[in-house]
Amino acid sequence: MAEKQPDFRDWSFLADGSADQRRAFATLSRHRPFDRLAGHDTGLAGTFPIDIAVEGSDLDILVQADDPFSLAPILDAAFGHYPGYAHRRASAADGPALVAGFTLDGLPVEIFVQALPVTRQMGWRHMLVEARLLALDPSLRPAIRALKQAGIKTEPAFARLLALPGDPYQALLALEPLADSALSDLLSQRRSAMPK
């Protein structure tokens, strides 16, 4: 039986989560970055919502804007005074993006703006697949954290643990349409292949 998933569109569930999630909730509540992005489709993605954050993990804020680069002055005005603030243009597999980074209460923050709705952005889609896998097999969580602490990024860590071939980002997206029963079969194959 899979763990119950929170409503990832409402990050308030972090208030009742792990120590890392509660820290993220406190930081987001104190600095209110989502309020400064009002009028845009936004979402919190990445490692904190699915409780696999490690030291150095960032709060990933996804934003939709028809013209991502038009948000640069808004981000500069809203977040430019925070430590380490910088913004840049980026090319992602699903389209161009404006990326801004800075630090809040010692936590790195990355704001990722694309023309796509948040729920269609790769960061969101990866998180939902990863959340399903973790819900079906909570024993993945410490193994993923260990790989992340060794310097491996999240998607490659999942791909390695599940022996997914090819590009880890695309391999995880290939799991998106699978039913939980098929994901459970994949997880069972992983467990049976592990050394005893």
Secondary structure as GFF3:
##gff-version 3
##sequence-region A 1 196
A	DSSP	three_ten_helix	11	16	.	.	.	ID=ss1
A	DSSP	alpha_helix	19	31	.	.	.	ID=ss2
A	DSSP	three_ten_helix	35	37	.	.	.	ID=ss3
A	DSSP	beta_strand	41	45	.	.	.	ID=ss4
A	DSSP	beta_strand	59	64	.	.	.	ID=ss5
A	DSSP	three_ten_helix	68	71	.	.	.	ID=ss6
A	DSSP	alpha_helix	72	79	.	.	.	ID=ss7
A	DSSP	beta_strand	86	92	.	.	.	ID=ss8
A	DSSP	beta_strand	95	104	.	.	.	ID=ss9
A	DSSP	beta_strand	107	114	.	.	.	ID=ss10
A	DSSP	three_ten_helix	118	120	.	.	.	ID=ss11
A	DSSP	alpha_helix	122	136	.	.	.	ID=ss12
A	DSSP	alpha_helix	140	149	.	.	.	ID=ss13
A	DSSP	alpha_helix	154	162	.	.	.	ID=ss14
A	DSSP	alpha_helix	168	175	.	.	.	ID=ss15
A	DSSP	alpha_helix	180	193	.	.	.	ID=ss16
###
